[in-house]
């Protein structure tokens, strides 16, 4: 058998012997496992995969890739790998940071320092031991770095804002292989850009962010049969926009598979769920959700919950999972929008979506954070999201159709902006920013990566030169 090597294959050979980087090339026994993202429905086939174990190894990979004429795509878990794979990775070194997971908690300063391969469960436990909480997401095995650089919406979001704006410093390897620190006093423009601008500016190796003195919250879930979807959603949609900042919730229609991991009373059923958290007393929490409780849920778990448990409140799948999805931000959710949502996923629907979700925005999420970066706020009252399991190609196709149908049905109420952490397909990244921020992001990308070494999953291009975009 004759194996023909492409130009990229030959260039990638120069990375094979890098120390402490575990480089895998196409055809190597470990290549397929190394290139596999968390979302295993995404087929990413880079010129090489490198898994460095420390900062020095990251620097060697970046320098060697640039010298070989290859680009570098940083990736932690690969939850949102679809947009990256869509770019085409034939001349790209996929730099996986999954081996860099050290976490330290400074309880006096209320600061966490986290390496870029760490997952949220690596942070929430030691933070809780110190009586503190991070602005984590809805799943314990989401990567801290990708979540935080892209925005970050968690159970404290309407009170404390986007996680990205609680970052106090990042350390990253630049296009020339140098390690720099960016914070409010050093490399300030770069610090602004990465907070919401994602991975187009370098390989982030560590992040520092604020922790908050939260030991518990009034949190839980309310569950009804899907037949009750209309009355529950109408009540929630009326209440949510005017709710005070201390409460953050989500509305979901779930079509649960008949698998042992799901409690027997819910196994194989279609249900409606409202879950969330209140940063306040039990009395205040009960007052805020009283209108929903009046609808007599069949399951009600709201009560005092330790902060460390909230990372699993949403019951998101853990471990590598095949999925397809679509999303949009909504400026409002009037009665006609409720009708459109229910027509796709409400009673009688045969949609393949595992979950059709509306996340409550507003509060601090809708106000400019003066300490913030490129993504200061989210311009919408709700975030709509549909996701389907894609265990087979046929399921993937149907899931994509059904997720797109849900988003399309809500298009009349969309605000035009995208939230890129929930955009798991290729989209124009400019849709996440106002025009001024977009131009500033491109200018900073041009300054820090003039040769276009880095490729983020949602690409920030360099400025136009000589009438053409350079990336």
Buried (B, 14 or more C-beta within 10 A) or exposed (E): EEEEEEEBBEBBBBBEEBEBBBBBBBEBEEBEEBBBBBBBBBEBBBBBBBBBBBBBBBBBBBBBBBEBEBBBBBBBBBBBBBBBBBBEBBBBBBBBBBBBBEBEBEBEEBBBBBBBBBBBBBBBBBBBEBBBBBBBBBBBBBBBBBBBBBBBBBBBBBBBBBBBBBBBBBBBBBBBBEBBBBBEEEBEEBBBBBBBBBBBBBBBBBBBBBBBEBEBBBBBBBBBBBEBBBEBBBBBBBBBBEBEBBBBBBBBBBBBEEEEEBEEEBEEBBBBBBBBBBBBEEEBBBEBBEEBEEBEBEBBEBEEBEBBBBBBBBBBBBEBBBBBBBBBBBBBBEEEBBBBBBEBBBBEBEBBBBBBBBBBBBBBBBBEBEBBBBBBBBBBBBBBBBBBBBBEEEBBBBBBBBBBBBBBBBEEBBBEBBBBBBBBBBBEBBBBBBEEBBEBBBBBBBBBBEEBBBBBBBBBBBBEEEEEEBB
